[in-house]
């Protein structure tokens, strides 16, 4: 079919038709290859942007934990503590959901399992002990454990980003 239209192309387009006939398979291949490579880079860029958003959420969680573990719950009738408790629990659930979505969409199950273990550790360090208890005392040492686990999570996310 293509060969039967070759004389017509040559007649209509002259020497340009001959050039188009010879170059068109290469141009099509180049276009398909370029599109495929672009899709790969866009996928990686989207995953990296999502990782950056999760890291920002981890930083907010770190700030809330700093406030929570350094204030006395008996001040102001514990209103600020109740707000921080809700923010911390909400942040943990939000981060966990984002990590699940990220792993399902962009990464394999091994990475998902590693991040699940780290997320459980973050949740345990942040909300463990006498979290939400009325007799709680300020515990700055606990905050150091929280920071270490959040930084470990952050480092693991950064490794997957590269």
N, C-alpha and C positions, 0 to 999 in steps of 0.2 A: 504494500500500500504506500509506504513512504517512498520507495524507489519510483513508483509510478508518478508521484507528484514532483519528482526532482526536475524533470525538464520544464514543468510549468513554473517552478520557483526560479529556475535559471532564466527563463524567458521574462518573467515579471520583474525580478530583482537584479538580473544581470550578475556581475561578479560578486555582489554582496550576497545574493542568494546562495551561491556556491560556498561562500565563507560561513553563512549561517547554517547551512546543511552540515558542514564539517565541525563547527564549534558548538552547536546546540547541545549535544550530549554532555560535553564537558561543563557547559553553563548550568545545565539542570543538576548535574552531580554536585557542582560547587554550591548551588543554592540549597540543596537538601543537606549537605554537610554543614554548611553555615547555620542553617536553622537548627540542626541537631545540637551543635556545639553551643549555640546561644541558649537553647533550652536547659542544657546542663549547667551553664554558668548562672542562669536566672534561678534555677532551683537552689544552687548553693548560696546565692545572694539572699534569697528568701529565708533559707534556714539560718543564715548568719544574722539577719535582721530579727528573726524570732528569738534567737539566743540572746541578742542584745536586750530585747524587751524583758526576757526572763531574768537576766542579770540585774536590770534596773529594779525589778520587783524584789529580788533578793536583797538589794541595798536598802529598800524601804523596810523590809522585814528586819534587817539588821538594826536600823534606826529605831524601829518600834520596840525591839527587844532591849536595846540600850535604855530607852526610857522606862520600860516596864520593870526590868530587873534592878534598876537603881532608885526607884521611888518607893516610898513607904505607903502601903495600901491603907493605912489608917488616916492619912492626910486627906482632906476634902471628902470624907466619907467613902473613899475608894472609887469615886466617879471616874477619875482619869484611868484608874486601873481597869475598870470594867470596859471602858472604851478601847484601851490598848489590848486587852484580852481578846475582844471581838475582832479587832484589826489584825492581830497576830494569827488567830485561827483562820480568818478569811484569807489572809495572804498565803498561808500554807496551802489551803485548798485550791486557791487560784494558781499558784505556782505548780502544784502537782498536776492539775488539769492541763496546764500549758505544756508541761513536760511530756505528759501522755500523748497529747496531740502532736507535738514535735517529733516524738519517737515513732509514732504510727505513720506519719506523713513522710519523714525524711530519713530515718535511721533504722538500723536493724534491731532485733530483739535483744541481742547481747548488750548493746548500749542502753536499751530501755531498762533491762534488769539492773545494770550498774547504777543508773540514775535513780531507780526506785529505791535501792538500798541507801543511797546518799540522801534521798528525800525523806525517808523514814528516820534517818539519823538527825537530819535538820529538825524535823517535827519533834522528835524525842528531846533533843537538846533545848529547843525553844520552849516547849510546853510541858516538859517533864518536871519532876520534883513537886514542889508545892505551888505550882501554877494554879491560879484561880482560887487559892485558899485565903481565907480572911486573916489567918494568923501568920501569913507570910512576912518575912523580913527582907529588906533589900539585900540582894545577893550579886555584887559586882563580879565575883569570881565566875558565877554561872554565865554571865554575859561573855566572858572570854571563851568558854566552851562553844557558845552559840556562834561567835565570830569565826572560830576555827572551822567549824563544820560548814558554815555558809561559804567561807573562802575555799574550802575543799570542793564544794559543789560548784562554785564559780569557776575554779580552775578546770574541773572536769568538763564543764560546758564550753570553756574556751578551747580546750583540746579538740572537742568535737567540731568546733566552728572552723578550725584550720583544716 
